[in-house]
Amino acid sequence: MPLPIPPEPRDIKDRILKRRNACSGSGCDAFAVWFGNEVAKYLWDHWSKELGRVGISWQKFLAILGNHTQELIDWAIKGTLRWDDLVKIIASETPTGTAAAAQERRGGILDYLG
């Protein structure tokens, strides 16, 4: 079952920006997006049942998300990545994908390729 794309958590994004603005140094962007695991918890709240069914635990999910720190920064701090695109990138590393990606493929040649 494809993963749904949850609504953009603007409150979390605002808190990330506040943390980033209060910090100075080379690691501030990563600190700001990872503090409290807010994005991870938000996505886990929306996807935990589906991910659990395919064997992805909270720890595995954190490892997947950890590969996308730059994308989190691009979304929350730089504003160069849309939420929907961020979620599709993250979900593409799970066996379930996203509902939007599955819908985009429906009826096309990709349905027959695998």
Order of alpha helices (4+ residues) and beta strands (2+ residues): alpha-alpha-alpha-alpha-alpha-alpha-alpha
